[in-house]
Amino acid sequence: MRLTRVLFPLLACGDSNGGVGESCGEDGCDSGLSCRRDFPGTFCAQDCTAEGEGGGCPSGALCTRQFDALMCSPVCDAESDCRDSYACNGVSNTNLKACQVKL
């Protein structure tokens, strides 16, 4: 009998520890990201350059405005894709949504 392994890709929102938009883990965030402790549950942040575009964000993330700064946020389809205290909101000038702090 031959066994076959099936690998499933990681989802953009919520599956990597310390990646863009995730909580800062015990060891902080992934390389190149900063920990925003002023965000609910902390937030691994990466600056970006233009709202609604990749703007230097990693795959699965989009440049959005969070409070007074532009930063990469995980792309989402529904509220359930986002962490607690974050909403799946439309991003200006796109037909995409991203996880952003609930106001």
N, CA, C and O of each residue as an XYZ file, in Angstrom:
412
protein
N       0.851     -1.172      0.000
C       0.000      0.000      0.000
C       0.897      1.237      0.000
O       1.850      1.327      0.774
N       0.587      2.160     -0.856
C       1.381      3.382     -0.968
C       0.661      4.523     -0.272
O      -0.518      4.766     -0.531
N       1.367      5.229      0.616
C       0.789      6.368      1.328
C       1.132      7.656      0.602
O       2.262      7.841      0.150
N       0.177      8.522      0.496
C       0.391      9.814     -0.143
C       0.151     10.899      0.884
O      -0.853     10.882      1.597
N       1.052     11.820      0.956
C       0.885     12.967      1.863
C       0.310     14.138      1.108
O       0.690     14.421     -0.028
N      -0.604     14.805      1.753
C      -1.197     16.009      1.186
C      -0.798     17.165      2.090
O      -0.997     17.111      3.304
N      -0.242     18.194      1.502
C       0.150     19.378      2.258
C      -0.805     20.506      1.931
O      -1.125     20.740      0.765
N      -1.258     21.200      2.951
C      -2.145     22.339      2.765
C      -1.374     23.617      3.032
O      -0.621     23.690      4.003
N      -1.547     24.636      2.181
C      -0.844     25.902      2.408
C      -1.379     26.604      3.648
O      -2.542     26.428      4.013
N      -0.552     27.381      4.278
C      -0.978     28.178      5.426
C      -1.847     29.323      4.951
O      -1.592     29.908      3.898
N      -2.859     29.641      5.713
C      -3.702     30.783      5.391
C      -2.988     32.065      5.772
O      -2.147     32.075      6.671
N      -3.323     33.129      5.096
C      -2.646     34.400      5.339
C      -2.942     34.974      6.719
O      -2.077     35.614      7.318
N      -4.122     34.759      7.220
C      -4.507     35.353      8.496
C      -4.501     34.319      9.607
O      -5.240     33.337      9.548
N      -3.690     34.530     10.600
C      -3.792     33.781     11.820
C      -3.015     32.494     11.944
O      -3.114     31.846     12.986
N      -2.246     32.076     10.952
C      -1.605     30.785     11.064
C      -0.106     30.836     11.335
O       0.479     29.808     11.679
N       0.521     31.962     11.196
C       1.954     32.005     11.481
C       2.163     32.780     12.773
O       1.503     33.795     12.996
N       3.062     32.323     13.619
C       3.303     32.987     14.891
C       4.383     34.046     14.710
O       5.514     33.724     14.348
N       4.043     35.300     14.958
C       5.015     36.369     14.869
C       5.140     36.993     13.492
O       6.023     37.821     13.270
N       4.255     36.604     12.543
C       4.259     37.202     11.214
C       3.423     38.471     11.199
O       2.842     38.843     12.219
N       3.358     39.136     10.060
C       2.611     40.387      9.929
C       1.186     40.217     10.444
O       0.462     39.321     10.009
N       0.787     41.092     11.381
C      -0.553     41.105     11.925
C      -0.793     40.142     13.068
O      -1.860     40.176     13.683
N       0.155     39.295     13.367
C       0.011     38.334     14.455
C       0.427     38.959     15.781
O       1.031     40.031     15.808
N       0.106     38.290     16.868
C       0.579     38.717     18.192
C       2.086     38.547     18.262
O       2.653     37.646     17.644
N       2.717     39.412     19.012
C       4.152     39.278     19.232
C       4.358     38.071     20.140
O       3.853     38.059     21.263
N       5.070     37.082     19.692
C       5.297     35.881     20.488
C       6.294     36.139     21.604
O       6.781     37.256     21.776
N       6.587     35.094     22.356
C       7.565     35.212     23.434
C       8.910     35.691     22.913
O       9.639     36.396     23.611
N       9.235     35.311     21.695
C      10.509     35.715     21.083
C      10.352     36.953     20.210
O      11.253     37.278     19.436
N       9.223     37.647     20.320
C       8.970     38.827     19.498
C       8.350     38.447     18.166
O       7.580     37.490     18.080
N       8.684     39.193     17.137
C       8.120     38.987     15.803
C       9.177     38.423     14.865
O      10.360     38.368     15.200
N       8.731     38.006     13.687
C       9.657     37.536     12.667
C      10.680     38.635     12.347
O      10.441     39.813     12.615
N      11.787     38.248     11.788
C      12.851     39.178     11.415
C      12.310     40.300     10.530
O      11.550     40.041      9.597
N      12.689     41.516     10.811
C      12.282     42.670     10.021
C      10.969     43.300     10.463
O      10.565     44.327      9.917
N      10.293     42.701     11.444
C       9.031     43.244     11.938
C       9.229     43.840     13.313
O      10.113     43.424     14.062
N       8.398     44.822     13.642
C       8.450     45.417     14.976
C       7.186     45.052     15.734
O       6.142     44.807     15.130
N       7.279     45.014     17.048
C       6.142     44.665     17.895
C       5.444     45.939     18.354
O       6.037     46.764     19.049
N       4.178     46.097     17.960
C       3.369     47.232     18.407
C       2.585     46.785     19.623
O       1.542     46.145     19.488
N       3.070     47.110     20.804
C       2.405     46.707     22.047
C       1.202     47.597     22.361
O       0.425     47.291     23.265
N       1.043     48.706     21.613
C      -0.095     49.595     21.807
C      -1.346     49.104     21.064
O      -2.408     49.710     21.201
N      -1.245     48.032     20.288
C      -2.376     47.444     19.585
C      -2.973     46.334     20.454
O      -2.252     45.718     21.238
N      -4.288     46.066     20.328
C      -4.909     44.996     21.121
C      -4.197     43.655     20.917
O      -4.029     43.202     19.785
N      -3.785     43.031     22.008
C      -3.114     41.738     21.941
C      -1.751     41.783     21.290
O      -1.209     40.734     20.942
N      -1.186     42.942     21.117
C       0.066     43.234     20.395
C      -0.087     42.930     18.902
O      -1.010     42.214     18.513
N       0.795     43.459     18.074
C       0.670     43.362     16.619
C       2.058     43.413     16.006
O       2.790     44.382     16.211
N       2.429     42.390     15.259
C       3.709     42.388     14.539
C       3.534     43.258     13.298
O       2.757     42.928     12.402
N       4.255     44.360     13.256
C       4.046     45.372     12.227
C       5.220     45.489     11.267
O       6.377     45.266     11.626
N       4.880     45.846     10.037
C       5.869     46.187      9.020
C       5.350     47.426      8.316
O       4.214     47.448      7.841
N       6.180     48.458      8.248
C       5.795     49.677      7.551
C       5.646     49.396      6.066
O       6.275     48.484      5.528
N       4.797     50.196      5.403
C       4.627     50.081      3.955
C       4.487     51.484      3.380
O       4.491     52.468      4.120
N       4.364     51.574      2.068
C       4.488     52.879      1.429
C       3.225     53.453      0.796
O       3.132     54.672      0.649
N       2.243     52.624      0.413
C       1.073     53.155     -0.281
C      -0.175     52.352      0.061
O      -0.248     51.160     -0.240
N      -1.159     52.997      0.687
C      -2.386     52.320      1.086
C      -3.077     51.682     -0.111
O      -3.210     52.292     -1.171
N      -3.514     50.437      0.083
C      -4.236     49.733     -0.962
C      -3.354     48.974     -1.923
O      -3.860     48.368     -2.867
N      -2.059     48.986     -1.716
C      -1.131     48.274     -2.580
C      -0.263     47.367     -1.738
O      -0.293     47.423     -0.508
N       0.509     46.533     -2.408
C       1.469     45.690     -1.697
C       2.437     46.566     -0.927
O       2.736     46.291      0.235
N       2.929     47.618     -1.564
C       3.772     48.626     -0.921
C       4.917     48.084     -0.090
O       5.315     48.702      0.897
N       5.456     46.925     -0.480
C       6.551     46.338      0.265
C       6.102     45.295      1.274
O       6.916     44.804      2.056
N       4.817     44.947      1.271
C       4.288     43.943      2.207
C       4.564     42.527      1.692
O       4.675     42.305      0.487
N       4.673     41.576      2.624
C       4.855     40.188      2.206
C       3.582     39.634      1.573
O       2.520     40.246      1.680
N       3.682     38.500      0.927
C       2.537     37.828      0.323
C       1.451     37.608      1.374
O       1.749     37.236      2.509
N       0.198     37.839      0.998
C      -0.915     37.649      1.919
C      -1.192     38.855      2.797
O      -2.028     38.789      3.698
N      -0.496     39.962      2.542
C      -0.698     41.189      3.326
C      -0.870     42.370      2.372
O      -0.446     42.324      1.217
N      -1.497     43.417      2.878
C      -1.817     44.595      2.093
C      -1.515     45.837      2.913
O      -1.672     45.824      4.134
N      -1.091     46.897      2.269
C      -0.767     48.142      2.963
C      -2.072     48.858      3.341
O      -2.872     49.211      2.475
N      -2.270     49.065      4.650
C      -3.479     49.723      5.155
C      -3.111     50.801      6.172
O      -1.993     50.837      6.685
N      -4.079     51.678      6.450
C      -3.880     52.697      7.478
C      -4.412     52.135      8.793
O      -5.586     51.782      8.906
N      -3.526     52.060      9.781
C      -3.903     51.647     11.132
C      -3.595     52.841     12.032
O      -2.433     53.197     12.229
N      -4.631     53.449     12.569
C      -4.499     54.688     13.340
C      -3.802     55.728     12.476
O      -4.362     56.137     11.459
N      -2.626     56.163     12.830
C      -1.961     57.244     12.091
C      -0.794     56.764     11.240
O       0.013     57.582     10.800
N      -0.681     55.471     10.997
C       0.470     54.952     10.254
C       0.033     53.967      9.174
O      -0.998     53.305      9.296
N       0.840     53.883      8.114
C       0.638     52.855      7.103
C       1.429     51.629      7.521
O       2.615     51.728      7.837
N       0.775     50.464      7.523
C       1.466     49.222      7.848
C       0.788     48.054      7.156
O      -0.387     48.123      6.794
N       1.537     46.991      6.979
C       1.019     45.787      6.344
C       0.039     45.098      7.278
O       0.288     44.971      8.477
N      -1.081     44.652      6.712
C      -2.110     43.946      7.469
C      -2.522     42.704      6.688
O      -2.539     42.730      5.457
N      -2.855     41.616      7.384
C      -3.248     40.384      6.700
C      -4.514     40.567      5.864
O      -5.480     41.177      6.323
N      -4.510     40.044      4.650
C      -5.694     40.050      3.799
C      -6.697     39.067      4.392
O      -6.303     38.028      4.922
N      -7.995     39.386      4.309
C      -9.042     38.523      4.858
C     -10.245     38.516      3.922
O     -10.393     39.377      3.055
N     -11.097     37.516      4.127
C     -12.362     37.440      3.395
C     -13.548     37.677      4.323
O     -14.589     38.181      3.903
N     -13.376     37.306      5.596
C     -14.466     37.400      6.572
C     -13.903     37.740      7.941
O     -12.713     37.571      8.204
N     -14.780     38.222      8.802
C     -14.410     38.601     10.173
C     -13.697     37.447     10.894
O     -12.774     37.677     11.675
N     -14.122     36.226     10.632
C     -13.541     35.051     11.297
C     -12.081     34.820     10.913
O     -11.389     34.055     11.585
N     -11.594     35.464      9.843
C     -10.189     35.346      9.440
C      -9.271     36.188     10.323
O      -8.054     35.999     10.317
N      -9.855     37.114     11.080
C      -9.074     38.062     11.876
C      -9.065     37.677     13.355
O      -9.941     36.955     13.832
N      -8.064     38.171     14.061
C      -7.959     37.959     15.504
C      -9.034     38.747     16.238
O      -9.650     39.651     15.674
N      -9.259     38.390     17.525
C     -10.168     39.170     18.361
C      -9.697     40.620     18.383
O      -8.495     40.883     18.349
N     -10.627     41.552     18.438
C     -10.369     43.002     18.459
C      -9.937     43.554     17.102
O      -9.557     44.721     17.008
N      -9.990     42.733     16.048
C      -9.661     43.173     14.694
C     -10.837     42.843     13.785
O     -11.495     41.817     13.954
N     -11.099     43.729     12.811
C     -12.213     43.559     11.884
C     -11.687     43.394     10.463
O     -10.618     43.897     10.119
N     -12.452     42.687      9.652
C     -12.110     42.497      8.245
C     -12.773     43.637      7.474
O     -13.958     43.569      7.147
N     -11.996     44.684      7.187
C     -12.513     45.901      6.556
C     -12.019     46.048      5.125
O     -10.933     45.589      4.772
N     -12.848     46.702      4.305
C     -12.425     47.038      2.950
C     -11.277     48.030      2.986
O     -11.197     48.865      3.886
N     -10.390     47.935      2.005
C      -9.227     48.822      1.921
C      -9.446     49.794      0.770
O      -9.817     49.388     -0.331
N      -9.215     51.077      1.026
C      -9.430     52.129      0.029
C      -8.762     51.796     -1.297
O      -7.648     51.275     -1.342
N      -9.473     52.112     -2.372
C      -8.989     51.966     -3.741
C      -8.710     50.522     -4.155
O      -7.952     50.289     -5.096
N      -9.319     49.541     -3.460
C      -9.169     48.131     -3.845
C     -10.505     47.421     -3.649
O     -11.441     47.986     -3.083
N     -10.585     46.188     -4.118
C     -11.746     45.349     -3.824
C     -11.358     44.297     -2.794
O     -12.033     43.276     -2.664
N     -10.273     44.539     -2.059
C      -9.755     43.618     -1.049
C     -10.094     44.095      0.354
O     -10.411     45.264      0.572
N     -10.020     43.165      1.299
C     -10.221     43.472      2.714
C      -8.991     43.055      3.482
O      -8.245     42.172      3.059
N      -8.784     43.706      4.631
C      -7.636     43.376      5.500
C      -8.067     43.473      6.960
O      -9.006     44.196      7.293
N      -7.374     42.741      7.821
C      -7.645     42.746      9.252
C      -7.079     44.032      9.864
O      -5.874     44.281      9.817
N      -7.975     44.841     10.438
C      -7.580     46.111     11.050
C      -8.177     46.220     12.435
O      -9.191     45.591     12.737
N      -7.545     47.024     13.279
C      -8.013     47.229     14.649
C      -9.454     47.730     14.603
O      -9.777     48.640     13.839
N     -10.325     47.127     15.432
C     -11.691     47.610     15.563
C     -11.672     48.935     16.282
O     -11.015     49.078     17.313
N     -12.386     49.904     15.750
C     -12.431     51.224     16.379
C     -13.639     51.355     17.274
O     -13.842     52.402     17.888
